[in-house]
Amino acid sequence: MLKYLFQQNWRYFLTAVMFFTRIPVRLNNFDEADLNKSTRFFTLVGILVGAAGALVFWLSDILLPLEIAVLLSMVATVLLTGAFHEDGLADALDALGGGWTKEQVLTIMVDSRIGSYGAIGLVLALLTKYQTLSYQVATLIPASIVAGHALSRLCAVLVMFTQSYVKAEGKSKPLATQLNIIELVIATFFGLLPLMFLEMKFLLAMVPVALTWLWFSAKIKKRIGGYTGDCLGAMQQLT
């Protein structure tokens, strides 16, 4: 029984890695239903992506200025995820900024072109991330990178737990089934785990994260009545 549970959860983890990163994963007999089950490991994927960014920073900081090391760590995480969440942020901002009705918002979200709202928002988000990391003490940056990637993905998972998917189809449609409590507990465990390796003062970051989550959750609920895949990416980037 334990062996079966391990094999199943390992499959769900690999499914999450395959869907949310560019890491080559070989998975026999892929089933879209596994994607829904893999939700529990989204935050663990965040730890994986954050660890890659932290490693690049640590190696770069040995020879390069801190600011360049921060920039290279950001490049590494974008390459590793294929700018998956950044793309969601740009699409969501374009849609919420340019659409008046629910139908207009959803139509703009599926447009692959980037508009002024998306471009400006994406640039500001990346600059804010870069500046925030650059002002930290070098020894604390790797842990904060990992914690940021894990916690922000937990915020996206919480949207899935509290709201409904609003599109009839889309790349995130297989994720639309609501999480159960056990899956939420697993996601929460990995989402909060890296915070244990930060100084206590960093826990104050939970306040703006919570406020941002409440604000953006209320906005998408009011504007479109739930979430889309782009909304999840936007929530991850904003938090």
C-alpha positions as CSV (number, residue, x, y, z in Angstrom):
1,M,0.0,0.0,0.0
2,L,2.8,2.4,0.9
3,K,4.7,1.6,-2.2
4,Y,1.6,2.3,-4.3
5,L,1.0,5.6,-2.6
6,F,4.6,6.6,-3.1
7,Q,4.5,5.7,-6.8
8,Q,1.3,7.6,-7.3
9,N,2.5,10.7,-5.6
10,W,5.8,10.5,-7.5
11,R,3.8,10.4,-10.7
12,Y,1.8,13.4,-9.6
13,F,5.0,15.3,-8.7
14,L,6.6,14.5,-12.1
15,T,3.4,15.7,-13.8
16,A,3.6,19.0,-12.0
17,V,7.3,19.4,-13.0
18,M,6.4,18.5,-16.6
19,F,3.5,21.1,-16.7
20,F,5.2,24.0,-14.9
21,T,8.8,23.8,-15.9
22,R,10.9,23.1,-19.0
23,I,12.7,20.2,-17.3
24,P,12.4,17.2,-19.6
25,V,10.2,14.6,-17.9
26,R,9.4,11.2,-19.3
27,L,6.0,10.0,-18.2
28,N,4.4,6.9,-19.6
29,N,0.6,7.0,-20.3
30,F,0.1,10.6,-19.4
31,D,-3.4,11.2,-18.2
32,E,-4.9,14.7,-17.8
33,A,-6.6,13.6,-14.6
34,D,-3.1,13.4,-13.1
35,L,-2.7,17.1,-13.6
36,N,-5.5,17.8,-11.2
37,K,-3.9,15.5,-8.6
38,S,-0.5,17.1,-9.1
39,T,-1.8,20.4,-7.6
40,R,-0.6,19.3,-4.2
41,F,3.0,19.5,-5.5
42,F,2.9,23.0,-7.1
43,T,4.6,24.5,-4.1
44,L,7.2,21.8,-4.1
45,V,7.9,22.7,-7.8
46,G,8.3,26.2,-6.5
47,I,11.0,25.1,-4.1
48,L,12.7,23.3,-7.0
49,V,12.6,26.4,-9.2
50,G,13.6,28.7,-6.4
51,A,16.5,26.4,-5.5
52,A,17.8,26.6,-9.1
53,G,17.6,30.4,-8.9
54,A,19.4,30.4,-5.6
55,L,22.1,28.1,-6.9
56,V,22.7,30.4,-9.9
57,F,22.9,33.4,-7.6
58,W,25.3,31.7,-5.2
59,L,27.7,30.7,-7.9
60,S,27.5,34.0,-9.7
61,D,28.0,36.1,-6.5
62,I,31.4,34.5,-6.1
63,L,32.8,36.4,-9.1
64,L,30.3,39.0,-10.1
65,P,28.6,42.0,-8.5
66,L,25.6,41.2,-6.4
67,E,23.2,43.0,-8.8
68,I,24.4,40.9,-11.8
69,A,24.1,37.7,-9.7
70,V,20.5,38.7,-8.8
71,L,19.7,39.3,-12.5
72,L,21.2,36.0,-13.6
73,S,19.2,34.2,-10.9
74,M,16.0,35.7,-12.3
75,V,17.0,34.7,-15.8
76,A,17.6,31.2,-14.6
77,T,14.1,30.9,-13.1
78,V,12.4,32.4,-16.2
79,L,14.3,30.0,-18.5
80,L,13.4,27.0,-16.2
81,T,9.7,27.8,-16.3
82,G,9.5,29.2,-19.8
83,A,8.2,32.5,-18.4
84,F,5.0,30.6,-17.7
85,H,3.8,32.8,-14.8
86,E,5.1,36.0,-16.3
87,D,3.1,35.3,-19.4
88,G,0.0,34.8,-17.2
89,L,0.6,38.2,-15.4
90,A,0.9,40.0,-18.7
91,D,-2.3,38.4,-20.1
92,A,-4.2,39.0,-16.9
93,L,-3.2,42.7,-16.7
94,D,-4.1,43.3,-20.4
95,A,-7.5,41.6,-19.9
96,L,-8.4,43.3,-16.6
97,G,-7.1,46.7,-17.8
98,G,-8.7,46.6,-21.2
99,G,-11.9,44.6,-20.8
100,W,-15.2,46.0,-19.3
101,T,-17.4,42.9,-19.3
102,K,-16.6,39.4,-18.3
103,E,-16.7,38.3,-21.9
104,Q,-14.3,41.0,-23.0
105,V,-11.9,40.2,-20.2
106,L,-11.8,36.4,-21.1
107,T,-11.5,37.2,-24.8
108,I,-8.4,39.5,-24.3
109,M,-6.8,36.8,-22.0
110,V,-6.6,34.3,-24.8
111,D,-5.0,36.8,-27.2
112,S,-1.3,35.9,-27.5
113,R,-0.3,39.5,-28.2
114,I,0.9,41.7,-25.4
115,G,-0.7,45.1,-24.8
116,S,0.3,48.2,-22.9
117,Y,-1.1,47.1,-19.6
118,G,0.7,43.8,-19.8
119,A,4.0,45.2,-20.9
120,I,4.1,48.0,-18.3
121,G,2.9,45.7,-15.5
122,L,5.4,42.9,-16.4
123,V,8.4,45.4,-16.5
124,L,7.4,46.9,-13.2
125,A,7.0,43.5,-11.6
126,L,10.4,42.3,-12.7
127,L,12.0,45.6,-11.7
128,T,10.4,45.4,-8.3
129,K,11.6,41.8,-7.8
130,Y,15.2,42.8,-9.0
131,Q,15.4,45.9,-6.7
132,T,13.9,44.0,-3.7
133,L,16.5,41.2,-4.0
134,S,19.4,43.6,-4.7
135,Y,18.8,45.5,-1.4
136,Q,19.1,42.4,0.7
137,V,22.2,41.0,2.3
138,A,23.8,38.5,-0.1
139,T,23.8,35.7,2.5
140,L,20.0,36.0,2.8
141,I,19.1,36.1,-0.9
142,P,19.2,32.4,-1.7
143,A,16.8,31.5,1.1
144,S,14.4,34.3,0.2
145,I,14.4,33.3,-3.4
146,V,13.3,29.8,-2.5
147,A,10.8,31.0,0.0
148,G,9.3,33.5,-2.5
149,H,8.8,30.9,-5.2
150,A,7.2,28.5,-2.8
151,L,4.9,30.9,-1.0
152,S,3.7,32.6,-4.2
153,R,2.7,29.3,-5.6
154,L,0.8,28.5,-2.5
155,C,-1.1,31.8,-3.0
156,A,-2.1,30.5,-6.5
157,V,-3.2,27.2,-5.0
158,L,-5.4,29.0,-2.5
159,V,-7.2,30.8,-5.3
160,M,-7.9,27.3,-6.8
161,F,-9.2,26.2,-3.4
162,T,-11.5,29.2,-2.8
163,Q,-12.8,30.0,-6.3
164,S,-14.0,28.2,-9.5
165,Y,-12.5,28.0,-12.9
166,V,-14.5,30.2,-15.3
167,K,-13.5,29.1,-18.8
168,A,-15.1,26.2,-20.7
169,E,-11.7,25.2,-21.9
170,G,-8.1,26.1,-21.7
171,K,-4.6,24.8,-20.7
172,S,-5.6,25.0,-17.0
173,K,-9.0,23.3,-17.4
174,P,-7.7,19.9,-16.1
175,L,-6.7,21.8,-12.9
176,A,-10.3,23.0,-12.4
177,T,-11.5,20.4,-9.9
178,Q,-11.3,21.8,-6.4
179,L,-8.6,20.6,-4.1
180,N,-9.5,18.4,-1.1
181,I,-8.2,19.2,2.4
182,I,-5.4,16.7,2.2
183,E,-4.1,18.1,-1.0
184,L,-4.3,21.6,0.4
185,V,-2.4,20.6,3.5
186,I,0.4,19.1,1.4
187,A,0.6,22.2,-0.7
188,T,0.6,24.4,2.3
189,F,3.4,22.4,4.0
190,F,5.8,22.8,1.1
191,G,4.6,26.4,0.5
192,L,5.6,27.5,4.1
193,L,8.5,25.1,4.6
194,P,11.3,27.5,3.2
195,L,10.2,30.2,5.6
196,M,11.7,28.2,8.4
197,F,15.2,29.0,7.0
198,L,14.7,32.8,7.1
199,E,15.1,35.2,9.9
200,M,12.0,36.0,11.9
201,K,11.8,39.5,10.5
202,F,11.1,38.1,7.1
203,L,7.8,36.7,8.3
204,L,6.6,40.3,8.2
205,A,6.5,39.8,4.4
206,M,3.4,37.6,5.0
207,V,1.4,40.8,5.7
208,P,1.8,42.4,2.2
209,V,1.5,38.9,0.6
210,A,-1.8,38.4,2.4
211,L,-3.1,41.8,1.5
212,T,-2.1,41.3,-2.1
213,W,-3.8,37.9,-2.2
214,L,-7.0,39.4,-0.7
215,W,-7.0,42.3,-3.2
216,F,-6.4,40.3,-6.4
217,S,-8.7,37.5,-5.3
218,A,-11.5,40.0,-4.8
219,K,-10.7,41.7,-8.1
220,I,-10.9,38.5,-10.3
221,K,-14.0,37.3,-8.3
222,K,-15.8,40.6,-9.1
223,R,-14.6,41.0,-12.7
224,I,-15.0,37.4,-14.0
225,G,-16.5,35.4,-11.2
226,G,-13.5,33.1,-10.6
227,Y,-10.1,32.3,-12.0
228,T,-8.3,31.3,-15.2
229,G,-4.8,29.9,-15.7
230,D,-3.6,33.5,-16.4
231,C,-5.0,34.7,-13.1
232,L,-3.1,32.0,-11.3
233,G,0.1,33.1,-13.0
234,A,-0.6,36.7,-12.2
235,M,-1.3,35.8,-8.5
236,Q,2.1,34.0,-8.3
237,Q,4.0,36.9,-9.7
238,L,2.2,39.6,-7.7
239,T,2.7,37.7,-4.4
